[in-house]
Amino acid sequence: MANIEKDAVTGTNTTGHEWDGIKELNTPLPRWWLWTFYATIIFAIGYWVAMPSWPTLSGYAQGQLGYSSRANLVEDMKAQKMERASWQQKFASMDTADIAKDGTLLNYAMAGGKLVFADNCAPCHGSQGSGGPGYPVLADDDWLWGGSLEAIEATIRFGIRGAHGDTRTSEMPVFGGDLSADQIAAVADHVLSLSGAGSANADGAAIFVEQCAACHGEDGKGLRDFGAPNLTDGIWLYGTGRDAVIAQMNKPKHGVMPTWEGRLDDVSIKQVAIYVHTLGGGE
Amino acid sequence: MSEETTPQKAALYAEKQKIYPQKIAGRFRTLKWKIMGWIFAFYFLAPWIRWDRGEGQPDQAILASLELRRLYLFNIEIWPQEIYYLTGLLVLAAVGLFLATAMAGRVWCGFTCWQTVWTDFYVWIEEKIEGDRNKRMRLDQGPWTGEKVVKKTVKHILWIFVSALTGMGFLFFFNDAPTTFMEIVTAQGSLETYGFAALFAGTTYLFAGITREDICIYMCPWPRFQGAMFDEHSLLVTYEAWRGEPRGKAKQKVDKSQGDCVDCNLCVNVCPTGIDIRDGDNFKCIGCALCVDACNSVMTKLGRPLELVTYDSSSNQMARERGLPAKKRLIRRRTIGYGSFLAAILLLMAFGLSTRSELEINVQRDRAPLFVPLSTGDIQNGYTFKLLNMINTPQSFTMSIANMPAATMTVIGVADTPVKDVQLTVAPDQVATYRIFVRAPRDSLSGKFQDIVFRLQPEENGAPVDYTTQFAGPDK
């Protein structure tokens, strides 16, 4: 079987194996490699003892060093919080108007608010408040309930038609049925003419004063106390055009914004309020 | 098992022979010591040069700060986005290397390469502790006596000490030298500090102490392609075979047929890569010219003409062999080519540095929303401005819109109501970020996208800087 022979050139024995006339020298592994290999074995044994590496029936062996990446994470997060504490303290003790006056705090709030907004608000209001059908654009200067820092903060904190006692709420009546289809169409024409779209309609104007002006104002400029939109600015929440206006009168839609107090902490609410205020339309 | 062997071809594997370079004195050796002195002086002392940059700024003359993301070179301060200056520097180094090689062969390898310089120093230490070549060889072959253990230990301790200094010295180019030094010696340094110091110390010890010429022969890519820079006029270390051969014994000479070489083997013994220069050009030759020193010392003793091994071009060798006059031709098409390329890069970099702007403006236009119709019917676009102030004094600008007369803007935290122009400031050596909203009447817009030119007029006299980007609006 094995025919071990000595190789003349190297002075090393062969392994005795032969393939198609090619013989293999029995060269030992390099010493450094072998010792490294032994060292890794010893290291591995030490690792078993020192580090969590064995599963047990009800958990795992903790290891002598008690290392835990989860515990490390908790500690890291605690340290992060400590680092942020001085800032958080400022935000907690100041009101938004004062925060916005301080350049450094303003930048901090914009950066922090951006994250809060992206996590919580962007699904409806779009990134950077670009809005969507039924969800107000926050980057423009058309505000239903007011665009001052204070008003924005109140809207976020308590919500609109939300669960909180202080929530903003209002309801546009259903006119379908009370008014005939022709009357509604006439009012729609009048409303459109307010923003320069379409021609004036005297019948519609008369009905508007009677039915709508209480909330939207005689000039149609809206009333923020009721969240009644400005009808003269050409910005439409529930769609542009005559059909959309008619639909909204027949069977009005009412958006709901959740109450964020309790869901977001106080500092986050302040930061996101400041962020929204800086999106392009803050008053 | 059979002891019988059949005749075989020579083995392709050769056991590594340890090289024991012999000590030699001479003009190239002196030159090498001087160059080593300069390189060590630069490497170990340059980071300690101070340079006042004002309050809150690092006061180290040469500092590549990863922490502050700046490269400081005396009064120059390079920001990360200006990395092309580093590229320029590397191109300069490469072309400089080509030029030097075309003119004088492997001068880089033989005299200035870190590998050569540090190895030289480590061999010097070895020689001081263990003695010259023959003593070292005897020591290595001999048994492990107490003396051998002591000598080897002392040598390695000294090597490790120099390595540690080298490793530490490397960090000083990237961190404030005095601070880092104090951190290291008082055991206050971070894991990174010690880790990197150990990394560079370890490689120094390994390369200069243990592997030495193997780095040049097997690892370094440069020797592999530097032949492309050579021609017959490039200077290189050569042996004048026409004069030296046939070799003979020193005492027997008188016979005219005998050459000048006495086969004393000193040129081989001093060689740091262990080659015989008399075999002709060799890729292992690093051009250190120590064999020139060696041969000259022997020729002086024997009273024979010097420069049997010489630093000369191969064309000169051929000329001498035929008895023609030899002349140095440093200016050739090849060197003019490298030289003018080098000069061009130098000029380009000097021009770039001297006209380097002190302000960089980056503007990002909001993409969501692309534009916003306001209740007045105006169209509003949002922009994020980043102003990079690359100098040590604050800069202040009046910003206006140059090409849209009807447009006004608001700036968060600066201008709450729409204005035509606005004051922006940037603190020294800082980046200022501004959120800017521009509004323009719908009628004034020419299309879905149009150019908008922001003009920044520096407060102190200076030319206005324009930045052109786009303003989006609805379909007409």
HADDOCK unambig.tbl for C-alpha pairs under 7 A between the chains (distance, minus, plus):
assign (segid A and resid 3 and name CA) (segid B and resid 1 and name CA) 5.77 0.50 0.50
assign (segid A and resid 4 and name CA) (segid B and resid 1 and name CA) 4.88 0.50 0.50
assign (segid A and resid 5 and name CA) (segid B and resid 1 and name CA) 4.85 0.50 0.50
assign (segid A and resid 5 and name CA) (segid B and resid 2 and name CA) 5.04 0.50 0.50
assign (segid A and resid 5 and name CA) (segid B and resid 3 and name CA) 6.41 0.50 0.50
assign (segid A and resid 6 and name CA) (segid B and resid 2 and name CA) 6.82 0.50 0.50
assign (segid A and resid 6 and name CA) (segid B and resid 3 and name CA) 5.87 0.50 0.50
assign (segid A and resid 7 and name CA) (segid B and resid 5 and name CA) 6.90 0.50 0.50
assign (segid A and resid 8 and name CA) (segid B and resid 5 and name CA) 5.77 0.50 0.50
assign (segid A and resid 9 and name CA) (segid B and resid 11 and name CA) 6.21 0.50 0.50
assign (segid A and resid 103 and name CA) (segid B and resid 413 and name CA) 6.69 0.50 0.50
assign (segid A and resid 127 and name CA) (segid B and resid 368 and name CA) 6.25 0.50 0.50
assign (segid A and resid 128 and name CA) (segid B and resid 368 and name CA) 6.27 0.50 0.50
assign (segid A and resid 128 and name CA) (segid B and resid 369 and name CA) 6.96 0.50 0.50
assign (segid A and resid 130 and name CA) (segid B and resid 368 and name CA) 5.93 0.50 0.50
assign (segid A and resid 130 and name CA) (segid B and resid 369 and name CA) 4.72 0.50 0.50
assign (segid A and resid 139 and name CA) (segid B and resid 372 and name CA) 6.76 0.50 0.50
assign (segid A and resid 140 and name CA) (segid B and resid 372 and name CA) 5.94 0.50 0.50
assign (segid A and resid 140 and name CA) (segid B and resid 373 and name CA) 6.74 0.50 0.50
assign (segid A and resid 140 and name CA) (segid B and resid 374 and name CA) 5.48 0.50 0.50
assign (segid A and resid 141 and name CA) (segid B and resid 374 and name CA) 5.80 0.50 0.50
assign (segid A and resid 141 and name CA) (segid B and resid 375 and name CA) 6.33 0.50 0.50
assign (segid A and resid 142 and name CA) (segid B and resid 374 and name CA) 6.86 0.50 0.50
assign (segid A and resid 142 and name CA) (segid B and resid 375 and name CA) 5.78 0.50 0.50
assign (segid A and resid 233 and name CA) (segid B and resid 375 and name CA) 4.61 0.50 0.50
assign (segid A and resid 233 and name CA) (segid B and resid 376 and name CA) 6.42 0.50 0.50
assign (segid A and resid 233 and name CA) (segid B and resid 377 and name CA) 6.91 0.50 0.50
assign (segid A and resid 234 and name CA) (segid B and resid 375 and name CA) 6.91 0.50 0.50
assign (segid A and resid 235 and name CA) (segid B and resid 375 and name CA) 6.80 0.50 0.50
assign (segid A and resid 278 and name CA) (segid B and resid 412 and name CA) 6.37 0.50 0.50
assign (segid A and resid 280 and name CA) (segid B and resid 437 and name CA) 6.39 0.50 0.50
